[in-house]
């Protein structure tokens, strides 16, 4: 059985393989991205994720474990300073592999390994919900019953006064029309030849 034998052999001895990945992970944290073959890139992600987890822990024992792997002290110090702020909100997925084609010499598949930026880790920013417009309504005024009754009385009085004025105008118009009709009748009687005689003298005799 093949217990506790994770990782790829890559046709190398254990010492050669460890030295190679120690150099590669140091270059990755120093330059933020490196170019290598697909098989090495996939294996390198395991090393990088382990070191970032140690850096997020941040205690002295974790720092000594990282120094046992990474070749340069400055790279370890920078990693432990930046990792909590850069990768603190996520648990995994600190690196990504981008395939770029084949190598010119032996046609081996080549990829780029790079550290994920904070924007990619956090994802797309959430849209803020649109603020609802506040509709201002006029405050309701409480009116007492006595005030409403007084207003009703004033309205009824005004209505009665308007009715009385309208009736008076109608009677005045009817009286004026009667006078006009009486005057017309009197003028017609004067102009007619059969008008009544005055002082016993007919209109024919006067001629």
Phi, psi and omega in degrees: 000156187249059181283141174056038177233062181280163176092170181263144178282323178059026177059039180225161174283168183296317181295318178296318181294315180296317180297320180296314182287331174295318177293319182293319181289328174296316178294325180297313180287337180280318185252359178072344178198146177220162179247131181203184179284164182299316184296316179292325181295317180294323178287326181294333179298325178297317180294316182293317180297323179295318181290324178292325176296319175296319180293325177292328176293313166079003181275178184294320180296320178296322179294321179291325176295322178291323179292337177286344181254308185282143186282329188246136181289322181298323179294320179294316180297318179295320179298316182290334177283321186271333188298316181300320180282326185278321185240014185293332185273354183239159177233078180114169180071041183278342182231165176215154182246127179243118180280133185238005176122211183242154180282149186290323187287301185247008179061029176284146179289130185244143179221165175248129174255129181217156176282141182283136179286159180300326180295321179289327180291313183287337179087189182290140178293139181286139179284136178284139178294142181294137180287134178283135179288131180279125179267117181274124178246147181292138181293140180286132181258125179281127181248131181285161182295324181297321180293317180296320178296320179294320178297319179299318179297318180296320181294318180294320179296318179295323179294318179296319179297319179294323177296316179298318180296319180296320179295319179296319178297321180295316180296321179295319180295319179296321178295319179295321179295321178297318179298317181297318180294321179296318179296319179297319180297318180295321179293321179295320179295322179294319184284341185286146180290337180268040179286149179295145180287142178247129180059031177074013182246122179277160178293332177292316180296324181295331177291000000 
